[in-house]
Amino acid sequence: MFIDTHTHLFVDAFDDDIDLVMQKAIAAGVEYFLLPNIDVDSIDRMHRLEEKYPNNCKSMMGLHPGSVGANWERDLETIRENLFSRSYCAVGEIGMDLYWDKTFVEAQKKVFRMQVEWAKELQLPAVIHAREAFDEIFAILDEVNDASLFGVFHCFTGTIEQANHIMEYGNFKMGIGGVLTYKNAKLDEVVRKIPLEYLLLETDSPYLSPVPYRGKRNESAYVLHIAEKLADAQGISLKEVEEITTLNAKHLFDLDI
């Protein structure tokens, strides 16, 4: 069994065929799906998908850095109310994103720090989005990291130096997605130097489709293409990738499956 540790199957890109998408993924051996929240408007949609597929889906709760805007304090209170009122597998998707818009950089830092503290308080993994923001995120984590903090850097596309920094924290893993299959990304050269015990598989669907589906809607079934590329990069069998990454996910997210 494969686990897609990061997939937005509840967004409107799947409104017309979510049941087919789920069936296709399960038939491909991808049987469990972790759903990262985006903003206050996505919460109900995410919960509904989890309720529809209780044996296959588990929600996270967090405020995505791209959703940190002028009303971030109000939005964050809604996130907190949900996070502390029911069970989630992680605090996510949180972090910083300085690729698109730097208007709310300071707010992103505050929001990230607060959500990290919630993760520590609840003893849940922090699912971290780090786009063009490794230095800023490392500065915060270097300050607050202790034995109670653990999680994953989702959609890892960094350097081996950044990977080493993450591994030095001791309790963090890296989510590997479709970018691994992009020839010009050269992520395979980095990933082959990272022990498999630190890696998870993810799609980030509907975004970042792997080759040969690049440019099209991503789906959880495509985890298999990422796993095959990871096996190739590390010179190991697909079965070993399946077994170890699934075990990694079960341990990190405390999944009883």
C-alpha positions as a Python dict, from the first residue, in 0.01 Angstrom:
ca = {
    (1, 'M'): (0, 0, 0),
    (2, 'F'): (112, 351, -86),
    (3, 'I'): (7, 660, 108),
    (4, 'D'): (-36, 998, -60),
    (5, 'T'): (75, 1213, 232),
    (6, 'H'): (-28, 1544, 74),
    (7, 'T'): (-324, 1575, -163),
    (8, 'H'): (-594, 1841, -206),
    (9, 'L'): (-863, 1606, -337),
    (10, 'F'): (-1136, 1827, -192),
    (11, 'V'): (-1077, 2127, -422),
    (12, 'D'): (-1310, 2209, -712),
    (13, 'A'): (-1075, 2052, -968),
    (14, 'F'): (-1222, 1717, -857),
    (15, 'D'): (-1587, 1819, -828),
    (16, 'D'): (-1697, 1624, -1135),
    (17, 'D'): (-1517, 1295, -1081),
    (18, 'I'): (-1387, 1256, -726),
    (19, 'D'): (-1529, 904, -692),
    (20, 'L'): (-1354, 793, -1010),
    (21, 'V'): (-1030, 958, -896),
    (22, 'M'): (-1048, 772, -565),
    (23, 'Q'): (-1124, 440, -734),
    (24, 'K'): (-838, 488, -978),
    (25, 'A'): (-591, 564, -699),
    (26, 'I'): (-698, 270, -486),
    (27, 'A'): (-673, 39, -788),
    (28, 'A'): (-316, 164, -836),
    (29, 'G'): (-231, 69, -478),
    (30, 'V'): (-259, 419, -330),
    (31, 'E'): (-507, 346, -55),
    (32, 'Y'): (-473, 629, 198),
    (33, 'F'): (-483, 1006, 152),
    (34, 'L'): (-382, 1287, 386),
    (35, 'L'): (-567, 1614, 322),
    (36, 'P'): (-393, 1944, 405),
    (37, 'N'): (-622, 2237, 469),
    (38, 'I'): (-576, 2560, 271),
    (39, 'D'): (-789, 2837, 422),
    (40, 'V'): (-1112, 2894, 616),
    (41, 'D'): (-1324, 2835, 305),
    (42, 'S'): (-1174, 2491, 236),
    (43, 'I'): (-1247, 2344, 579),
    (44, 'D'): (-1601, 2220, 513),
    (45, 'R'): (-1510, 2072, 174),
    (46, 'M'): (-1218, 1887, 330),
    (47, 'H'): (-1428, 1753, 617),
    (48, 'R'): (-1697, 1633, 377),
    (49, 'L'): (-1448, 1430, 174),
    (50, 'E'): (-1308, 1275, 489),
    (51, 'E'): (-1661, 1186, 602),
    (52, 'K'): (-1736, 1032, 262),
    (53, 'Y'): (-1421, 818, 270),
    (54, 'P'): (-1354, 761, 641),
    (55, 'N'): (-1141, 453, 576),
    (56, 'N'): (-917, 628, 325),
    (57, 'C'): (-888, 997, 415),
    (58, 'K'): (-761, 1193, 712),
    (59, 'S'): (-767, 1572, 742),
    (60, 'M'): (-507, 1819, 865),
    (61, 'M'): (-581, 2167, 994),
    (62, 'G'): (-378, 2477, 921),
    (63, 'L'): (-362, 2806, 736),
    (64, 'H'): (-161, 2789, 414),
    (65, 'P'): (96, 3072, 387),
    (66, 'G'): (-52, 3176, 53),
    (67, 'S'): (-379, 3238, 237),
    (68, 'V'): (-224, 3477, 491),
    (69, 'G'): (-370, 3817, 408),
    (70, 'A'): (-518, 4127, 567),
    (71, 'N'): (-761, 3922, 778),
    (72, 'W'): (-505, 3669, 897),
    (73, 'E'): (-585, 3714, 1267),
    (74, 'R'): (-953, 3637, 1216),
    (75, 'D'): (-875, 3346, 984),
    (76, 'L'): (-620, 3203, 1225),
    (77, 'E'): (-874, 3206, 1507),
    (78, 'T'): (-1109, 2997, 1293),
    (79, 'I'): (-824, 2755, 1224),
    (80, 'R'): (-748, 2732, 1595),
    (81, 'E'): (-1111, 2669, 1687),
    (82, 'N'): (-1123, 2375, 1447),
    (83, 'L'): (-780, 2240, 1537),
    (84, 'F'): (-860, 2218, 1907),
    (85, 'S'): (-1214, 2087, 1866),
    (86, 'R'): (-1165, 1756, 1682),
    (87, 'S'): (-907, 1502, 1568),
    (88, 'Y'): (-659, 1577, 1290),
    (89, 'C'): (-349, 1394, 1172),
    (90, 'A'): (-133, 1708, 1149),
    (91, 'V'): (-112, 2085, 1165),
    (92, 'G'): (-93, 2176, 801),
    (93, 'E'): (-44, 2305, 557),
    (94, 'I'): (162, 2578, 723),
    (95, 'G'): (488, 2754, 645),
    (96, 'M'): (605, 3041, 427),
    (97, 'D'): (581, 3121, 57),
    (98, 'L'): (783, 3412, -81),
    (99, 'Y'): (748, 3314, -447),
    (100, 'W'): (429, 3495, -540),
    (101, 'D'): (377, 3781, -299),
    (102, 'K'): (594, 3930, -24),
    (103, 'T'): (329, 4173, 105),
    (104, 'F'): (258, 3974, 421),
    (105, 'V'): (605, 3836, 499),
    (106, 'E'): (597, 3941, 863),
    (107, 'A'): (243, 3812, 903),
    (108, 'Q'): (348, 3479, 748),
    (109, 'K'): (625, 3452, 1006),
    (110, 'K'): (384, 3517, 1293),
    (111, 'V'): (123, 3276, 1159),
    (112, 'F'): (381, 3005, 1100),
    (113, 'R'): (532, 3043, 1446),
    (114, 'M'): (191, 3029, 1614),
    (115, 'Q'): (87, 2716, 1427),
    (116, 'V'): (417, 2546, 1506),
    (117, 'E'): (351, 2612, 1874),
    (118, 'W'): (5, 2454, 1837),
    (119, 'A'): (163, 2149, 1678),
    (120, 'K'): (396, 2117, 1974),
    (121, 'E'): (113, 2164, 2223),
    (122, 'L'): (-105, 1900, 2055),
    (123, 'Q'): (186, 1672, 1974),
    (124, 'L'): (93, 1666, 1607),
    (125, 'P'): (332, 1677, 1311),
    (126, 'A'): (379, 2013, 1139),
    (127, 'V'): (337, 1993, 761),
    (128, 'I'): (556, 2271, 626),
    (129, 'H'): (530, 2454, 293),
    (130, 'A'): (865, 2616, 212),
    (131, 'R'): (872, 2794, -122),
    (132, 'E'): (1159, 3040, -166),
    (133, 'A'): (1164, 3059, 214),
    (134, 'F'): (1401, 2797, 355),
    (135, 'D'): (1619, 3056, 530),
    (136, 'E'): (1321, 3225, 694),
    (137, 'I'): (1170, 2895, 806),
    (138, 'F'): (1502, 2760, 932),
    (139, 'A'): (1551, 3078, 1138),
    (140, 'I'): (1222, 3013, 1319),
    (141, 'L'): (1268, 2638, 1358),
    (142, 'D'): (1626, 2679, 1483),
    (143, 'E'): (1479, 2887, 1763),
    (144, 'V'): (1178, 2676, 1860),
    (145, 'N'): (1293, 2323, 1779),
    (146, 'D'): (1294, 2073, 2064),
    (147, 'A'): (1194, 1713, 2125),
    (148, 'S'): (823, 1800, 2102),
    (149, 'L'): (848, 1932, 1745),
    (150, 'F'): (830, 1697, 1447),
    (151, 'G'): (685, 1694, 1098),
    (152, 'V'): (761, 1708, 728),
    (153, 'F'): (884, 1959, 473),
    (154, 'H'): (622, 1900, 206),
    (155, 'C'): (718, 1916, -163),
    (156, 'F'): (1089, 1923, -85),
    (157, 'T'): (1289, 2062, -378),
    (158, 'G'): (1590, 2196, -193),
    (159, 'T'): (1964, 2136, -200),
    (160, 'I'): (2151, 1863, -16),
    (161, 'E'): (2268, 2131, 228),
    (162, 'Q'): (1906, 2219, 305),
    (163, 'A'): (1818, 1851, 333),
    (164, 'N'): (2102, 1805, 582),
    (165, 'H'): (1971, 2099, 785),
    (166, 'I'): (1628, 1934, 799),
    (167, 'M'): (1774, 1598, 900),
    (168, 'E'): (1975, 1764, 1175),
    (169, 'Y'): (1650, 1859, 1348),
    (170, 'G'): (1610, 1489, 1415),
    (171, 'N'): (1234, 1462, 1386),
    (172, 'F'): (1156, 1587, 1035),
    (173, 'K'): (1102, 1414, 704),
    (174, 'M'): (1079, 1541, 346),
    (175, 'G'): (783, 1490, 113),
    (176, 'I'): (883, 1398, -242),
    (177, 'G'): (642, 1467, -527),
    (178, 'G'): (618, 1512, -901),
    (179, 'V'): (913, 1752, -925),
    (180, 'L'): (1137, 1448, -879),
    (181, 'T'): (1040, 1339, -1231),
    (182, 'Y'): (1132, 1674, -1393),
    (183, 'K'): (1465, 1638, -1573),
    (184, 'N'): (1576, 1999, -1530),
    (185, 'A'): (1494, 2005, -1158),
    (186, 'K'): (1784, 1765, -1087),
    (187, 'L'): (1609, 1670, -764),
    (188, 'D'): (1703, 1307, -822),
    (189, 'E'): (2068, 1402, -765),
    (190, 'V'): (1978, 1533, -419),
    (191, 'V'): (1733, 1258, -327),
    (192, 'R'): (1981, 979, -393),
    (193, 'K'): (2192, 1122, -106),
    (194, 'I'): (1903, 1124, 145),
    (195, 'P'): (1834, 806, 346),
    (196, 'L'): (1494, 662, 262),
    (197, 'E'): (1394, 677, 629),
    (198, 'Y'): (1361, 1055, 588),
    (199, 'L'): (1132, 1049, 286),
    (200, 'L'): (756, 1041, 222),
    (201, 'L'): (560, 1020, -102),
    (202, 'E'): (305, 1282, -201),
    (203, 'T'): (136, 1431, -506),
    (204, 'D'): (17, 1777, -394),
    (205, 'S'): (-264, 1710, -640),
    (206, 'P'): (-413, 1874, -838),
    (207, 'Y'): (-76, 2051, -875),
    (208, 'L'): (273, 1944, -986),
    (209, 'S'): (184, 1640, -1192),
    (210, 'P'): (471, 1402, -1253),
    (211, 'V'): (598, 1306, -1596),
    (212, 'P'): (424, 1184, -1815),
    (213, 'Y'): (127, 1390, -1693),
    (214, 'R'): (307, 1721, -1647),
    (215, 'G'): (80, 2013, -1738),
    (216, 'K'): (-234, 1813, -1665),
    (217, 'R'): (-433, 1774, -1344),
    (218, 'N'): (-244, 1573, -1086),
    (219, 'E'): (-410, 1279, -912),
    (220, 'S'): (-321, 1058, -617),
    (221, 'A'): (-288, 755, -846),
    (222, 'Y'): (27, 917, -983),
    (223, 'V'): (213, 847, -658),
    (224, 'L'): (327, 533, -838),
    (225, 'H'): (525, 735, -1094),
    (226, 'I'): (700, 926, -815),
    (227, 'A'): (776, 604, -630),
    (228, 'E'): (927, 449, -944),
    (229, 'K'): (1151, 752, -996),
    (230, 'L'): (1256, 743, -630),
    (231, 'A'): (1343, 374, -657),
    (232, 'D'): (1551, 451, -965),
    (233, 'A'): (1729, 744, -800),
    (234, 'Q'): (1821, 540, -494),
    (235, 'G'): (1898, 219, -678),
    (236, 'I'): (1649, 12, -481),
    (237, 'S'): (1333, -181, -558),
    (238, 'L'): (988, -28, -590),
    (239, 'K'): (874, -267, -316),
    (240, 'E'): (1131, -125, -76),
    (241, 'V'): (1019, 229, -153),
    (242, 'E'): (659, 127, -91),
    (243, 'E'): (729, -47, 237),
    (244, 'I'): (959, 212, 392),
    (245, 'T'): (778, 529, 285),
    (246, 'T'): (447, 382, 401),
    (247, 'L'): (601, 290, 735),
    (248, 'N'): (748, 640, 761),
    (249, 'A'): (404, 793, 703),
    (250, 'K'): (232, 563, 953),
    (251, 'H'): (481, 654, 1223),
    (252, 'L'): (490, 1028, 1155),
    (253, 'F'): (115, 1077, 1133),
    (254, 'D'): (27, 805, 1388),
    (255, 'L'): (-194, 625, 1136),
    (256, 'D'): (-370, 313, 1258),
    (257, 'I'): (-410, 149, 919),
}
